[in-house]
Amino acid sequence: MATPRDLPVVLTGDRTTGPLHLGHYVGSLKSRLALQDSHRQFLLLADAQALTDNADDPGRIARHVIEVALDYLAVGIDPGKSVVCVQSRLPALAELTVLYMNYVTVSRLERNPTVKQEIVQRGFQRDIPAGFLCYPVAQAADITAFKAELVPVGEDQLPMIEQSNEIVRRINRLAGRNVLPEARALVSSTGRLPGIDGQSKMSKSAGNAIPLSASPDEIRSAVRAMFTDPGHLRASDPGRVEGHVVFTYLDAFDESPGEVEELKAHYRRGGLGDVVLKGRLDARLQVLLGPIRERRAELARRPDFVMDVVRSGTERAAAVTQETLDEVRDALGVFGFGRA
């Protein structure tokens, strides 16, 4: 019988800048729920990474560490199967980051497609915080410190996995042996969930997200505000399905895909109003989020339990990451002065 240490390792995580939302759910939380039964899973509360573009409001990051942990537990993450840990409390990650920065050039970081896109989105131009530019290196430290073999990510994060694997290959080549494993990305079959405005991805900062803790009225209001087909003025008019946010969400959350396809055909030929579609989606989301919201409220009344989950998980993760750091130090012959 396999022991936990024999299972393949999966690492996931979230920046602690606000409560998690439906985009997180379809993007990776659903995968995490399945993986925790077959993998040795670590969930990183990425407060250090969140600081890379929130340095002017560090209190916001600290406040949301437990909020994100609550979201994890509310959706069904089992602390007996998955380790929930705080990134900034794992000193080995910082040391690995410093080491890896010597094996990555600035030009390579600037060529990273995800970094390039996010620089534009945030309007940094040339005023790029060094921590932000280098966060792919910090992600590589996260992934390799846990020796993760599988990393559930959105498609936009694939360049990050490749950058991490480039560093792994460099370290292994210098060591003359395979010290670290390369990671494989697990991309959600659902794809990225757009914001309710249809203009960009669902984002906490853009205010176009539906939190996992949303109340019934908040869910209903968000669905009513969803972008549809601006040319579909009357129910009798033929409508356009592509770019129709309600249909995108029905594809992600409706348990009867055949019926959704029939609705799409009906909408295209005319005779189907957006009110009907929004009513169906509202009902589906109420069923999905109701139990999550209730579990979250119950857990929020047990702060000592949640803190214990995070503290004990962080202690376990610290031991794992320190072990990896020691192996990398020994393999490369670095940072060894004064060690026993």
MARROMI-16192 format. One record per residue (C-alpha): residue number from 0; x, y, z. Coordinates in steps of 0.05 Angstrom, whole numbers, padded with zeros to 5 digits. Layout:
<pts>
<pt resi="NUM" X="X" Y="Y" Z="Z"/>
...
</pts>
This chain:
<pts>
<pt resi="0" X="00000" Y="00000" Z="00000"/>
<pt resi="1" X="00027" Y="00069" Z="-00020"/>
<pt resi="2" X="00045" Y="00117" Z="00035"/>
<pt resi="3" X="00035" Y="00192" Z="00028"/>
<pt resi="4" X="00109" Y="00202" Z="00011"/>
<pt resi="5" X="00102" Y="00152" Z="-00047"/>
<pt resi="6" X="00046" Y="00192" Z="-00080"/>
<pt resi="7" X="00060" Y="00242" Z="-00136"/>
<pt resi="8" X="00064" Y="00313" Z="-00110"/>
<pt resi="9" X="00017" Y="00368" Z="-00134"/>
<pt resi="10" X="00026" Y="00442" Z="-00116"/>
<pt resi="11" X="-00027" Y="00495" Z="-00124"/>
<pt resi="12" X="-00040" Y="00562" Z="-00091"/>
<pt resi="13" X="-00073" Y="00629" Z="-00093"/>
<pt resi="14" X="-00051" Y="00701" Z="-00080"/>
<pt resi="15" X="-00083" Y="00726" Z="-00016"/>
<pt resi="16" X="-00111" Y="00790" Z="-00043"/>
<pt resi="17" X="-00185" Y="00776" Z="-00033"/>
<pt resi="18" X="-00237" Y="00721" Z="-00029"/>
<pt resi="19" X="-00236" Y="00667" Z="-00082"/>
<pt resi="20" X="-00288" Y="00667" Z="-00137"/>
<pt resi="21" X="-00320" Y="00623" Z="-00190"/>
<pt resi="22" X="-00260" Y="00633" Z="-00236"/>
<pt resi="23" X="-00217" Y="00600" Z="-00183"/>
<pt resi="24" X="-00268" Y="00544" Z="-00176"/>
<pt resi="25" X="-00268" Y="00523" Z="-00249"/>
<pt resi="26" X="-00195" Y="00540" Z="-00259"/>
<pt resi="27" X="-00165" Y="00496" Z="-00205"/>
<pt resi="28" X="-00208" Y="00484" Z="-00143"/>
<pt resi="29" X="-00248" Y="00428" Z="-00176"/>
<pt resi="30" X="-00183" Y="00395" Z="-00196"/>
<pt resi="31" X="-00155" Y="00401" Z="-00126"/>
<pt resi="32" X="-00215" Y="00366" Z="-00096"/>
<pt resi="33" X="-00203" Y="00306" Z="-00141"/>
<pt resi="34" X="-00127" Y="00306" Z="-00135"/>
<pt resi="35" X="-00126" Y="00306" Z="-00059"/>
<pt resi="36" X="-00147" Y="00232" Z="-00060"/>
<pt resi="37" X="-00093" Y="00209" Z="-00108"/>
<pt resi="38" X="-00035" Y="00258" Z="-00095"/>
<pt resi="39" X="00006" Y="00288" Z="-00040"/>
<pt resi="40" X="-00023" Y="00358" Z="-00046"/>
<pt resi="41" X="00003" Y="00425" Z="-00020"/>
<pt resi="42" X="-00039" Y="00488" Z="-00024"/>
<pt resi="43" X="00002" Y="00552" Z="-00019"/>
<pt resi="44" X="-00028" Y="00615" Z="00011"/>
<pt resi="45" X="00015" Y="00660" Z="-00033"/>
<pt resi="46" X="00021" Y="00723" Z="00009"/>
<pt resi="47" X="00093" Y="00737" Z="-00012"/>
<pt resi="48" X="00074" Y="00735" Z="-00086"/>
<pt resi="49" X="00014" Y="00779" Z="-00072"/>
<pt resi="50" X="00062" Y="00833" Z="-00047"/>
<pt resi="51" X="00094" Y="00840" Z="-00116"/>
<pt resi="52" X="00038" Y="00886" Z="-00139"/>
<pt resi="53" X="00005" Y="00904" Z="-00073"/>
<pt resi="54" X="00064" Y="00931" Z="-00034"/>
<pt resi="55" X="00026" Y="00996" Z="-00020"/>
<pt resi="56" X="-00027" Y="00957" Z="00018"/>
<pt resi="57" X="00007" Y="00900" Z="00055"/>
<pt resi="58" X="-00049" Y="00897" Z="00107"/>
<pt resi="59" X="-00097" Y="00874" Z="00053"/>
<pt resi="60" X="-00053" Y="00814" Z="00039"/>
<pt resi="61" X="-00048" Y="00795" Z="00113"/>
<pt resi="62" X="-00123" Y="00802" Z="00123"/>
<pt resi="63" X="-00139" Y="00753" Z="00067"/>
<pt resi="64" X="-00093" Y="00696" Z="00087"/>
<pt resi="65" X="-00146" Y="00665" Z="00131"/>
<pt resi="66" X="-00202" Y="00686" Z="00083"/>
<pt resi="67" X="-00171" Y="00645" Z="00027"/>
<pt resi="68" X="-00159" Y="00587" Z="00075"/>
<pt resi="69" X="-00233" Y="00590" Z="00093"/>
<pt resi="70" X="-00251" Y="00586" Z="00019"/>
<pt resi="71" X="-00207" Y="00524" Z="00012"/>
<pt resi="72" X="-00240" Y="00488" Z="00069"/>
<pt resi="73" X="-00310" Y="00511" Z="00048"/>
<pt resi="74" X="-00305" Y="00480" Z="-00021"/>
<pt resi="75" X="-00283" Y="00413" Z="00009"/>
<pt resi="76" X="-00208" Y="00414" Z="00016"/>
<pt resi="77" X="-00192" Y="00363" Z="00071"/>
<pt resi="78" X="-00134" Y="00384" Z="00115"/>
<pt resi="79" X="-00123" Y="00310" Z="00129"/>
<pt resi="80" X="-00107" Y="00300" Z="00056"/>
<pt resi="81" X="-00081" Y="00368" Z="00032"/>
<pt resi="82" X="-00030" Y="00412" Z="00066"/>
<pt resi="83" X="-00051" Y="00485" Z="00071"/>
<pt resi="84" X="00010" Y="00530" Z="00083"/>
<pt resi="85" X="00031" Y="00603" Z="00084"/>
<pt resi="86" X="00084" Y="00622" Z="00033"/>
<pt resi="87" X="00119" Y="00676" Z="00074"/>
<pt resi="88" X="00129" Y="00628" Z="00132"/>
<pt resi="89" X="00172" Y="00581" Z="00090"/>
<pt resi="90" X="00242" Y="00610" Z="00091"/>
<pt resi="91" X="00270" Y="00558" Z="00043"/>
<pt resi="92" X="00228" Y="00589" Z="-00012"/>
<pt resi="93" X="00262" Y="00656" Z="-00005"/>
<pt resi="94" X="00332" Y="00624" Z="-00005"/>
<pt resi="95" X="00316" Y="00583" Z="-00068"/>
<pt resi="96" X="00289" Y="00646" Z="-00101"/>
<pt resi="97" X="00355" Y="00683" Z="-00088"/>
<pt resi="98" X="00394" Y="00624" Z="-00116"/>
<pt resi="99" X="00351" Y="00616" Z="-00178"/>
<pt resi="100" X="00355" Y="00690" Z="-00195"/>
<pt resi="101" X="00428" Y="00678" Z="-00213"/>
<pt resi="102" X="00407" Y="00630" Z="-00267"/>
<pt resi="103" X="00355" Y="00674" Z="-00302"/>
<pt resi="104" X="00368" Y="00736" Z="-00343"/>
<pt resi="105" X="00326" Y="00800" Z="-00342"/>
<pt resi="106" X="00314" Y="00793" Z="-00417"/>
<pt resi="107" X="00286" Y="00722" Z="-00406"/>
<pt resi="108" X="00239" Y="00748" Z="-00353"/>
<pt resi="109" X="00216" Y="00805" Z="-00397"/>
<pt resi="110" X="00202" Y="00755" Z="-00454"/>
<pt resi="111" X="00155" Y="00714" Z="-00410"/>
<pt resi="112" X="00087" Y="00723" Z="-00445"/>
<pt resi="113" X="00048" Y="00722" Z="-00380"/>
<pt resi="114" X="00093" Y="00775" Z="-00348"/>
<pt resi="115" X="00090" Y="00819" Z="-00410"/>
<pt resi="116" X="00014" Y="00816" Z="-00411"/>
<pt resi="117" X="00007" Y="00831" Z="-00337"/>
<pt resi="118" X="00056" Y="00889" Z="-00342"/>
<pt resi="119" X="00009" Y="00920" Z="-00394"/>
<pt resi="120" X="-00053" Y="00904" Z="-00353"/>
<pt resi="121" X="-00025" Y="00938" Z="-00291"/>
<pt resi="122" X="00002" Y="00998" Z="-00330"/>
<pt resi="123" X="00073" Y="00991" Z="-00303"/>
<pt resi="124" X="00107" Y="01009" Z="-00368"/>
<pt resi="125" X="00181" Y="01015" Z="-00346"/>
<pt resi="126" X="00163" Y="01026" Z="-00272"/>
<pt resi="127" X="00161" Y="00952" Z="-00259"/>
<pt resi="128" X="00172" Y="00930" Z="-00187"/>
<pt resi="129" X="00232" Y="00884" Z="-00186"/>
<pt resi="130" X="00193" Y="00835" Z="-00145"/>
<pt resi="131" X="00139" Y="00832" Z="-00198"/>
<pt resi="132" X="00187" Y="00821" Z="-00255"/>
<pt resi="133" X="00221" Y="00765" Z="-00216"/>
<pt resi="134" X="00159" Y="00730" Z="-00191"/>
<pt resi="135" X="00166" Y="00673" Z="-00243"/>
<pt resi="136" X="00231" Y="00657" Z="-00207"/>
<pt resi="137" X="00195" Y="00656" Z="-00140"/>
<pt resi="138" X="00142" Y="00610" Z="-00171"/>
<pt resi="139" X="00197" Y="00564" Z="-00194"/>
<pt resi="140" X="00223" Y="00563" Z="-00122"/>
<pt resi="141" X="00153" Y="00545" Z="-00097"/>
<pt resi="142" X="00144" Y="00489" Z="-00148"/>
<pt resi="143" X="00213" Y="00458" Z="-00139"/>
<pt resi="144" X="00216" Y="00465" Z="-00063"/>
<pt resi="145" X="00158" Y="00416" Z="-00058"/>
<pt resi="146" X="00185" Y="00375" Z="-00116"/>
<pt resi="147" X="00118" Y="00383" Z="-00149"/>
<pt resi="148" X="00106" Y="00338" Z="-00209"/>
<pt resi="149" X="00037" Y="00367" Z="-00226"/>
<pt resi="150" X="00014" Y="00440" Z="-00222"/>
<pt resi="151" X="-00059" Y="00457" Z="-00239"/>
<pt resi="152" X="-00059" Y="00524" Z="-00275"/>
<pt resi="153" X="-00097" Y="00566" Z="-00324"/>
<pt resi="154" X="-00073" Y="00566" Z="-00395"/>
<pt resi="155" X="-00043" Y="00635" Z="-00385"/>
<pt resi="156" X="00004" Y="00607" Z="-00333"/>
<pt resi="157" X="00037" Y="00555" Z="-00379"/>
<pt resi="158" X="00097" Y="00601" Z="-00391"/>
<pt resi="159" X="00109" Y="00600" Z="-00316"/>
<pt resi="160" X="00114" Y="00525" Z="-00315"/>
<pt resi="161" X="00162" Y="00526" Z="-00374"/>
<pt resi="162" X="00206" Y="00578" Z="-00339"/>
<pt resi="163" X="00208" Y="00535" Z="-00277"/>
<pt resi="164" X="00228" Y="00474" Z="-00317"/>
<pt resi="165" X="00284" Y="00514" Z="-00351"/>
<pt resi="166" X="00312" Y="00529" Z="-00281"/>
<pt resi="167" X="00305" Y="00456" Z="-00261"/>
<pt resi="168" X="00344" Y="00434" Z="-00323"/>
<pt resi="169" X="00398" Y="00485" Z="-00307"/>
<pt resi="170" X="00404" Y="00462" Z="-00234"/>
<pt resi="171" X="00406" Y="00389" Z="-00254"/>
<pt resi="172" X="00458" Y="00402" Z="-00307"/>
<pt resi="173" X="00502" Y="00439" Z="-00258"/>
<pt resi="174" X="00494" Y="00385" Z="-00206"/>
<pt resi="175" X="00508" Y="00330" Z="-00256"/>
<pt resi="176" X="00447" Y="00292" Z="-00234"/>
<pt resi="177" X="00371" Y="00299" Z="-00228"/>
<pt resi="178" X="00363" Y="00336" Z="-00162"/>
<pt resi="179" X="00295" Y="00366" Z="-00180"/>
<pt resi="180" X="00238" Y="00339" Z="-00222"/>
<pt resi="181" X="00206" Y="00378" Z="-00279"/>
<pt resi="182" X="00133" Y="00396" Z="-00268"/>
<pt resi="183" X="00075" Y="00382" Z="-00314"/>
<pt resi="184" X="00018" Y="00432" Z="-00320"/>
<pt resi="185" X="-00054" Y="00409" Z="-00311"/>
<pt resi="186" X="-00099" Y="00456" Z="-00349"/>
<pt resi="187" X="-00173" Y="00459" Z="-00334"/>
<pt resi="188" X="-00217" Y="00432" Z="-00390"/>
<pt resi="189" X="-00265" Y="00490" Z="-00377"/>
<pt resi="190" X="-00217" Y="00545" Z="-00395"/>
<pt resi="191" X="-00215" Y="00615" Z="-00367"/>
<pt resi="192" X="-00280" Y="00642" Z="-00340"/>
<pt resi="193" X="-00295" Y="00713" Z="-00364"/>
<pt resi="194" X="-00319" Y="00767" Z="-00317"/>
<pt resi="195" X="-00393" Y="00782" Z="-00315"/>
<pt resi="196" X="-00379" Y="00843" Z="-00359"/>
<pt resi="197" X="-00351" Y="00801" Z="-00415"/>
<pt resi="198" X="-00292" Y="00848" Z="-00422"/>
<pt resi="199" X="-00237" Y="00810" Z="-00386"/>
<pt resi="200" X="-00223" Y="00750" Z="-00342"/>
<pt resi="201" X="-00260" Y="00745" Z="-00276"/>
<pt resi="202" X="-00219" Y="00784" Z="-00227"/>
<pt resi="203" X="-00224" Y="00808" Z="-00155"/>
<pt resi="204" X="-00191" Y="00874" Z="-00173"/>
<pt resi="205" X="-00236" Y="00887" Z="-00233"/>
<pt resi="206" X="-00299" Y="00879" Z="-00192"/>
<pt resi="207" X="-00330" Y="00832" Z="-00243"/>
<pt resi="208" X="-00326" Y="00768" Z="-00203"/>
<pt resi="209" X="-00376" Y="00725" Z="-00165"/>
<pt resi="210" X="-00344" Y="00705" Z="-00098"/>
<pt resi="211" X="-00353" Y="00634" Z="-00073"/>
<pt resi="212" X="-00384" Y="00666" Z="-00011"/>
<pt resi="213" X="-00435" Y="00707" Z="-00050"/>
<pt resi="214" X="-00505" Y="00713" Z="-00020"/>
<pt resi="215" X="-00566" Y="00692" Z="-00059"/>
<pt resi="216" X="-00581" Y="00764" Z="-00076"/>
<pt resi="217" X="-00509" Y="00778" Z="-00097"/>
<pt resi="218" X="-00511" Y="00717" Z="-00144"/>
<pt resi="219" X="-00578" Y="00739" Z="-00173"/>
<pt resi="220" X="-00554" Y="00810" Z="-00183"/>
<pt resi="221" X="-00489" Y="00788" Z="-00217"/>
<pt resi="222" X="-00526" Y="00742" Z="-00264"/>
<pt resi="223" X="-00575" Y="00797" Z="-00283"/>
<pt resi="224" X="-00516" Y="00842" Z="-00300"/>
<pt resi="225" X="-00482" Y="00791" Z="-00345"/>
<pt resi="226" X="-00462" Y="00812" Z="-00414"/>
<pt resi="227" X="-00504" Y="00779" Z="-00469"/>
<pt resi="228" X="-00513" Y="00795" Z="-00543"/>
<pt resi="229" X="-00525" Y="00870" Z="-00551"/>
<pt resi="230" X="-00558" Y="00857" Z="-00618"/>
<pt resi="231" X="-00610" Y="00811" Z="-00587"/>
<pt resi="232" X="-00662" Y="00864" Z="-00572"/>
<pt resi="233" X="-00724" Y="00820" Z="-00571"/>
<pt resi="234" X="-00734" Y="00748" Z="-00553"/>
<pt resi="235" X="-00757" Y="00734" Z="-00624"/>
<pt resi="236" X="-00691" Y="00760" Z="-00654"/>
<pt resi="237" X="-00636" Y="00710" Z="-00673"/>
<pt resi="238" X="-00579" Y="00716" Z="-00623"/>
<pt resi="239" X="-00504" Y="00706" Z="-00621"/>
<pt resi="240" X="-00478" Y="00653" Z="-00574"/>
<pt resi="241" X="-00404" Y="00670" Z="-00581"/>
<pt resi="242" X="-00383" Y="00719" Z="-00528"/>
<pt resi="243" X="-00449" Y="00710" Z="-00491"/>
<pt resi="244" X="-00426" Y="00706" Z="-00418"/>
<pt resi="245" X="-00488" Y="00669" Z="-00394"/>
<pt resi="246" X="-00476" Y="00612" Z="-00443"/>
<pt resi="247" X="-00402" Y="00610" Z="-00423"/>
<pt resi="248" X="-00423" Y="00601" Z="-00350"/>
<pt resi="249" X="-00476" Y="00549" Z="-00369"/>
<pt resi="250" X="-00422" Y="00510" Z="-00405"/>
<pt resi="251" X="-00381" Y="00511" Z="-00342"/>
<pt resi="252" X="-00434" Y="00498" Z="-00289"/>
<pt resi="253" X="-00496" Y="00466" Z="-00320"/>
<pt resi="254" X="-00500" Y="00391" Z="-00308"/>
<pt resi="255" X="-00541" Y="00380" Z="-00372"/>
<pt resi="256" X="-00495" Y="00399" Z="-00430"/>
<pt resi="257" X="-00542" Y="00369" Z="-00481"/>
<pt resi="258" X="-00597" Y="00416" Z="-00459"/>
<pt resi="259" X="-00549" Y="00475" Z="-00461"/>
<pt resi="260" X="-00532" Y="00458" Z="-00534"/>
<pt resi="261" X="-00606" Y="00457" Z="-00550"/>
<pt resi="262" X="-00613" Y="00525" Z="-00517"/>
<pt resi="263" X="-00556" Y="00552" Z="-00560"/>
<pt resi="264" X="-00590" Y="00527" Z="-00623"/>
<pt resi="265" X="-00656" Y="00558" Z="-00601"/>
<pt resi="266" X="-00622" Y="00624" Z="-00585"/>
<pt resi="267" X="-00587" Y="00626" Z="-00653"/>
<pt resi="268" X="-00652" Y="00617" Z="-00692"/>
<pt resi="269" X="-00691" Y="00665" Z="-00646"/>
<pt resi="270" X="-00748" Y="00657" Z="-00598"/>
<pt resi="271" X="-00709" Y="00651" Z="-00534"/>
<pt resi="272" X="-00700" Y="00710" Z="-00486"/>
<pt resi="273" X="-00640" Y="00725" Z="-00442"/>
<pt resi="274" X="-00685" Y="00727" Z="-00381"/>
<pt resi="275" X="-00698" Y="00652" Z="-00388"/>
<pt resi="276" X="-00623" Y="00637" Z="-00395"/>
<pt resi="277" X="-00605" Y="00680" Z="-00335"/>
<pt resi="278" X="-00659" Y="00646" Z="-00293"/>
<pt resi="279" X="-00630" Y="00578" Z="-00309"/>
<pt resi="280" X="-00559" Y="00600" Z="-00293"/>
<pt resi="281" X="-00581" Y="00634" Z="-00228"/>
<pt resi="282" X="-00614" Y="00569" Z="-00206"/>
<pt resi="283" X="-00551" Y="00528" Z="-00222"/>
<pt resi="284" X="-00505" Y="00577" Z="-00184"/>
<pt resi="285" X="-00550" Y="00580" Z="-00124"/>
<pt resi="286" X="-00546" Y="00504" Z="-00118"/>
<pt resi="287" X="-00471" Y="00504" Z="-00126"/>
<pt resi="288" X="-00453" Y="00562" Z="-00080"/>
<pt resi="289" X="-00506" Y="00553" Z="-00026"/>
<pt resi="290" X="-00471" Y="00495" Z="00010"/>
<pt resi="291" X="-00402" Y="00528" Z="00002"/>
<pt resi="292" X="-00429" Y="00592" Z="00033"/>
<pt resi="293" X="-00460" Y="00554" Z="00091"/>
<pt resi="294" X="-00397" Y="00513" Z="00105"/>
<pt resi="295" X="-00355" Y="00576" Z="00102"/>
<pt resi="296" X="-00400" Y="00612" Z="00152"/>
<pt resi="297" X="-00396" Y="00552" Z="00199"/>
<pt resi="298" X="-00320" Y="00550" Z="00194"/>
<pt resi="299" X="-00315" Y="00625" Z="00206"/>
<pt resi="300" X="-00346" Y="00612" Z="00274"/>
<pt resi="301" X="-00288" Y="00565" Z="00289"/>
<pt resi="302" X="-00227" Y="00610" Z="00280"/>
<pt resi="303" X="-00182" Y="00568" Z="00325"/>
<pt resi="304" X="-00194" Y="00507" Z="00281"/>
<pt resi="305" X="-00178" Y="00545" Z="00217"/>
<pt resi="306" X="-00115" Y="00575" Z="00248"/>
<pt resi="307" X="-00093" Y="00506" Z="00271"/>
<pt resi="308" X="-00102" Y="00479" Z="00200"/>
<pt resi="309" X="-00058" Y="00535" Z="00172"/>
<pt resi="310" X="-00005" Y="00532" Z="00227"/>
<pt resi="311" X="00003" Y="00456" Z="00226"/>
<pt resi="312" X="00003" Y="00455" Z="00150"/>
<pt resi="313" X="00057" Y="00509" Z="00148"/>
<pt resi="314" X="00100" Y="00469" Z="00197"/>
<pt resi="315" X="00095" Y="00407" Z="00153"/>
<pt resi="316" X="00110" Y="00447" Z="00091"/>
<pt resi="317" X="00170" Y="00481" Z="00124"/>
<pt resi="318" X="00202" Y="00413" Z="00137"/>
<pt resi="319" X="00190" Y="00390" Z="00065"/>
<pt resi="320" X="00218" Y="00453" Z="00033"/>
<pt resi="321" X="00278" Y="00456" Z="00079"/>
<pt resi="322" X="00296" Y="00385" Z="00060"/>
<pt resi="323" X="00295" Y="00404" Z="-00014"/>
<pt resi="324" X="00337" Y="00467" Z="-00001"/>
<pt resi="325" X="00389" Y="00425" Z="00035"/>
<pt resi="326" X="00392" Y="00377" Z="-00024"/>
<pt resi="327" X="00401" Y="00433" Z="-00074"/>
<pt resi="328" X="00455" Y="00466" Z="-00030"/>
<pt resi="329" X="00493" Y="00400" Z="-00026"/>
<pt resi="330" X="00486" Y="00385" Z="-00100"/>
<pt resi="331" X="00512" Y="00453" Z="-00121"/>
<pt resi="332" X="00560" Y="00465" Z="-00064"/>
<pt resi="333" X="00530" Y="00533" Z="-00047"/>
<pt resi="334" X="00507" Y="00568" Z="00017"/>
<pt resi="335" X="00545" Y="00516" Z="00058"/>
<pt resi="336" X="00589" Y="00560" Z="00102"/>
<pt resi="337" X="00582" Y="00543" Z="00176"/>
<pt resi="338" X="00536" Y="00484" Z="00165"/>
<pt resi="339" X="00548" Y="00423" Z="00207"/>
</pts>
